[in-house]
């Protein structure tokens, strides 16, 4: 019971209460500037700005809070296996289903049998495609970003 209460309290906290700290990797979208986006590591969090070691050269950059349109914090690299599996399952499931449907369309199998064979082909295609897509997707990764509320004061 205590654990559930603690979880509810932690979920109720605003993201900015614990997310932004020194050393965190951030992506800052600016309102109006030549470079509309700055990515880097937080060096300091003064009251009126955010100091970031901006990529690619780790140049120290102070960004006024009023200039920040959107602030995101990195949650690390995530695998694309799920996306790949979903895409592969849909693509091969549809393809196998269409091939089987086309193959049995002019046969003497009853309509119910044709539907079952088509669904079976789609199911087998979805399993094969999901497996292949998951393997391919697991080889690539993307960075996951979460929004952080910016206090303007």
C-alpha positions as CSV (number, residue, x, y, z in Angstrom):
1,X,0.0,0.0,0.0
2,X,2.8,2.4,0.9
3,X,4.5,1.7,-2.5
4,X,1.3,2.5,-4.4
5,X,1.0,5.8,-2.5
6,X,4.6,6.7,-3.2
7,X,4.1,5.9,-6.9
8,X,1.0,8.1,-7.0
9,X,2.9,11.0,-5.3
10,X,5.8,10.6,-7.8
11,X,3.5,10.6,-10.7
12,X,1.7,13.7,-9.5
13,X,5.0,15.7,-9.3
14,X,5.5,18.1,-12.2
15,X,8.2,16.9,-14.6
16,X,10.4,20.0,-14.1
17,X,10.5,19.4,-10.3
18,X,13.0,16.6,-10.8
19,X,13.9,16.3,-14.4
20,X,16.2,19.2,-15.2
21,X,19.6,19.1,-13.4
22,X,23.2,19.8,-14.1
23,X,24.7,17.4,-16.5
24,X,21.4,16.4,-18.1
25,X,21.3,16.2,-21.9
26,X,18.7,18.7,-23.3
27,X,17.3,19.9,-26.6
28,X,16.2,23.5,-26.6
29,X,14.0,24.9,-29.3
30,X,14.3,28.7,-29.5
31,X,11.8,31.3,-30.5
32,X,13.8,33.3,-33.0
33,X,17.4,32.7,-33.8
34,X,19.7,31.6,-36.6
35,X,20.1,28.1,-35.1
36,X,16.5,27.3,-34.0
37,X,17.6,24.3,-31.9
38,X,20.4,23.8,-29.4
39,X,21.4,20.3,-28.1
40,X,23.9,19.8,-25.3
41,X,24.5,19.2,-21.6
42,X,23.3,21.5,-18.9
43,X,26.2,23.3,-17.2
44,X,24.2,25.6,-14.9
45,X,20.6,26.7,-14.2
46,X,20.5,30.3,-13.1
47,X,17.2,32.0,-12.3
48,X,16.8,33.8,-15.7
49,X,18.6,31.5,-18.1
50,X,19.9,28.0,-18.9
51,X,23.7,27.5,-19.6
52,X,24.4,24.6,-22.0
53,X,27.5,23.1,-23.4
54,X,26.2,23.1,-27.0
55,X,27.0,20.4,-29.5
56,X,29.1,19.8,-31.6
57,X,32.0,21.7,-30.1
58,X,30.7,22.0,-26.4
59,X,30.6,25.8,-26.7
60,X,29.2,27.4,-23.6
61,X,25.9,29.0,-24.5
62,X,23.6,30.9,-22.1
63,X,20.0,30.8,-23.2
64,X,17.5,33.3,-21.7
65,X,14.3,31.5,-20.4
66,X,12.2,34.0,-22.4
67,X,13.9,32.8,-25.6
68,X,13.0,29.1,-25.0
69,X,10.1,27.9,-27.0
70,X,10.4,24.2,-26.0
71,X,12.7,22.4,-23.7
72,X,13.2,18.6,-23.8
73,X,15.3,16.2,-21.7
74,X,16.9,13.1,-23.1
75,X,15.8,9.8,-21.6
76,X,18.4,7.8,-23.4
77,X,18.6,5.7,-26.5
78,X,15.7,3.4,-27.3
79,X,15.6,0.5,-29.7
80,X,13.5,0.6,-32.9
81,X,12.6,-3.1,-32.5
82,X,8.9,-2.5,-31.7
83,X,8.4,-0.1,-34.6
84,X,10.2,-2.5,-37.0
85,X,8.1,-5.5,-35.8
86,X,4.9,-3.5,-36.2
87,X,5.8,-2.4,-39.7
88,X,7.0,-5.8,-40.8
89,X,3.9,-7.5,-39.4
90,X,1.6,-5.2,-41.2
91,X,3.5,-5.3,-44.5
92,X,4.0,-9.0,-44.7
93,X,0.7,-9.9,-43.1
94,X,-1.2,-7.9,-45.8
95,X,1.1,-9.2,-48.6
96,X,0.8,-12.9,-47.6
97,X,-3.0,-12.5,-47.1
98,X,-3.4,-10.9,-50.5
99,X,-1.2,-13.7,-52.2
100,X,-3.2,-16.5,-50.5
101,X,-6.5,-14.7,-51.3
102,X,-5.5,-14.4,-55.0
103,X,-4.4,-18.0,-55.1
104,X,-7.6,-19.5,-53.7
105,X,-10.0,-17.1,-55.4
106,X,-10.6,-19.3,-58.4
107,X,-10.4,-22.6,-56.6
108,X,-13.3,-24.8,-55.7
109,X,-12.9,-24.1,-52.0
110,X,-16.0,-22.8,-50.2
111,X,-16.2,-19.1,-49.3
112,X,-15.6,-20.0,-45.6
113,X,-12.5,-22.0,-46.5
114,X,-11.2,-19.1,-48.6
115,X,-11.6,-16.7,-45.7
116,X,-9.9,-19.1,-43.3
117,X,-7.0,-19.7,-45.7
118,X,-6.6,-15.9,-46.3
119,X,-6.6,-15.2,-42.6
120,X,-4.1,-18.0,-42.0
121,X,-1.8,-16.6,-44.7
122,X,-2.1,-13.1,-43.2
123,X,-1.4,-14.5,-39.7
124,X,1.7,-16.4,-40.9
125,X,2.9,-13.3,-42.8
126,X,2.4,-11.1,-39.8
127,X,4.4,-13.5,-37.6
128,X,7.3,-13.7,-40.1
129,X,7.2,-10.0,-40.8
130,X,7.1,-9.1,-37.2
131,X,10.1,-11.3,-36.5
132,X,12.1,-9.9,-39.4
133,X,11.1,-6.3,-38.7
134,X,12.0,-6.7,-35.0
135,X,15.4,-8.0,-35.9
136,X,16.1,-5.2,-38.3
137,X,14.7,-2.6,-36.0
138,X,16.8,-3.7,-33.1
139,X,19.9,-2.8,-35.0
140,X,18.9,0.9,-35.0
141,X,18.2,3.3,-32.1
142,X,16.7,6.7,-31.5
143,X,17.0,9.1,-28.7
144,X,13.8,9.5,-26.5
145,X,13.0,13.0,-25.5
146,X,10.5,14.2,-22.8
147,X,9.1,17.7,-22.6
148,X,10.1,19.9,-19.6
149,X,8.0,22.9,-18.5
150,X,9.9,26.1,-18.5
151,X,9.2,28.6,-15.8
152,X,9.3,32.0,-17.5
153,X,10.1,34.1,-14.3
